[in-house]
Structures are given as structure tokens and as C-alpha cells.
Amino acid sequence: MPTKPYPVLQKSGEGLRKFLGELELAVMEMIWTREQVSVSDIVTALHAQGRMLAYTSVMTVMNRLTEKGWLIAEKQSKAYSYRATQSREAAEAAAVGEVVRTLLRDFGDV
């Protein structure tokens, strides 16, 4: 597990939206409901929701989520399979912890 998977705290938004963009969160929500997925799986699911995104766009989002520590990518034959590094519940708990640490760092002993 990454030690600090939430490097950017957005000023607006609620819950995990403070840490992820709209599309990133949509992808994570899909991944949290499955054990492992491919980029094609996510593209198909997004298309079913009416979000007509290109394969390469989704692949870029998933690669960024991997770089941020939200996903693990595993090579399987010609394509990669992705899985979440932690459950949605654990991600929310870690996010709350990060907010508290940020507040304590910024405001210290008030």
C-alpha cells in the first residue's frame, strides 16, 4: 500500500471528490465493485452510462490513478489488469486522516 496516496486536496467538493476528479472517481467506483478490471471493462461500463470516452482517455486516467497509488496494474498477456489498492471504506478513512493531518500541520496547537 502506498504511504501517501492522496497528494492533492481540492478546495471544493465532498468526500473523495476532494482527492479525485470526477472521471477518476467514476473509474474508482467501478473498480471498487469488481475485483480486477481492464481498461476495456471500464470503457464498456462508461459507455453503458452514456459517457462516450475513448479507450486512450480511460487508459490515461487509469495510469494516473496508478501513479497516484490508487490502483495496481498487473501485466496479463498483452493488456494490463487493474485493481484498487484499498477498499472504498479504507480510502475514505485514509482521506479523513489526511485532512486531519493537513489541518494539524497548518494550524498546529491552536
N, C-alpha and C positions, 0 to 999 in steps of 0.2 A: 504494500500500500504506500502511496506517496505520502511524504511527511507534510506537505502543504499544497493540497490540490486546488485551493481557491485563492489564487494570487490577486484577483481583481474584484473589488467590491464596488458595484454600481450604486450610484446615489439614489436612484429611484427603483421602484419595483418591490415585489413582495416575495418572501420565501427564497427559493432557489433562483428566482429571476434576478436577484441581486448579484448572483455569481455567474449566471449563464445568459446568453442571448436567447431570443425567442425560438429560433430554429435549433440551437444547441439543446435547449430544454425539451423541445418536442422530440428530438432524437433520443435523448436520455430517457424520457418517459417510455418510449417504445422499447428501448433496450432493457429497462427495468422489468418489463413484462415478459421478457424472453431470457433464456439462458445465454445463448450466443446468437449473433446475427452477422450477416454480411451487409455490405453496402447495398446490394441489390434488394435484400429483405427490407431495408429501411426505405429505399426509393419506392418500392411497391406499396408499402404502408402509407407513405406520404401521398402518393398518387391516389390511393383509396380515400384519403381525406380531402382530396381536391387540391393538394399542393403539388403542382407540376414542376418539380425541380429536376435539373439534370443530374445524372449519375455523378459527374465530376464535382458538382457543387456539394452533394451529400458526402462524397468521399473527402473533400476538403474539410467539411465540418467535423467529420469523424476523426480525421487525422489531427485536427486541432484539439479535440476532446482528449485524444490520446496524449498529445504533448502536454496538456494541462493536468494530466493524471486522472481523468475521469474514466477513461477506457483503457483496456489492454488489448492490443492487436496481436493475433497469432496467425502466422502463415499456414494456410491449408491448401495444398496443391498450388493453383495459380492465383488464388484470391486470399484475402485476409478475413479472419473471423474476429469479431469484436465482442467483448463482454465488459460489463461495468466493474470498476474496481471495488465498489461497495454498493450496498442496497440504497434505495431511496431514503429510507429511515436513517441510515448511518450518514448519508450525505447531508441530510438536514441537520442532524446532530452536530456534525463537523462544521457546518456553516454557522450554526449558532455559536459554537465555540470560537470560531474565527472572528465573528462580530464582537464577542465579549473581549477577546484578546486585543482587538483593534481599539476598542473603547478604553480598555485599561492602559494600553500603550499611549494613546493620545491624551487621556485625561489623568492617568495615574491616580494618586491618592487625593481625591477632591474633598 
